[in-house]
């Protein structure tokens, strides 16, 4: 550990954040690369957010992640926002340099890197169904759209929300067939290659199944952005039907790795970060 330099602080800002696994992977990475830094949790209320952001330099904070409910709110306090974060409309990573705060979004890139790298799924010319039209869905669908799939169908219980997201995507990506689906059974999952759950359904044990088992078929890849619990009902249904499925731990890993590289300008030790996350999941 190089202690010639003062301890650099990084962290996660949100409310609540106490159950986050992010400190495990980042602190494991700092230790592995002998970086004199620590990743902490900053659980702050909306009233305290501005004060914290204005004091980051005094607190020796060199970078931080942002989670709910502040990914959009934080943007007005930043000096610069990346083009990608502007397109998504949310920031999940902030780099502090010479007192200036620069915002990025690594959520979509983290998802895409796990999907195409670890899971070896190429979205080009594929049919994709996405459940949910919130911030996570927007980040994911923008990255999927860049890969030129044949179609992306989006369902949300809040129909105007899904309609709004589809209009936004159509304005920015002209070559993909986007549709807002008003009934989940009309998503056309039977003809799809990829199903993404970008909703909180599955977080609680008593949540109903997101999709009826009859819609899950052998040529489908099921991707649930939820990682706690590691096996939602959707993942269990897929595995029972011997369908490929992944939870959101890979997305968490790769968005974290991308944040780490933005802050440190060093290659993230992904196997070490992954091992730390997997150990953390076992203890949930």
GIUR-V975577 format. One record per helix or strand of 3 or more residues. SS is the DSSP state (H for helix, E for strand). FROM is the first residue (numbers start at 0). TO is the last residue. If there is no record, write none. Layout:
# GIUR-V975577
((SS;FROM;TO) (SS;FROM;TO))
This chain:
# GIUR-V975577
((E;7;13) (H;21;31) (E;36;42) (H;45;53) (E;60;65) (H;72;76) (H;82;87) (E;92;96) (E;99;103) (H;106;117) (E;126;130) (H;134;145) (E;150;154) (H;158;171) (E;176;180) (H;183;185) (H;188;190) (E;193;196) (H;212;214) (E;220;223) (H;232;239) (E;243;245) (H;248;263) (H;269;281))
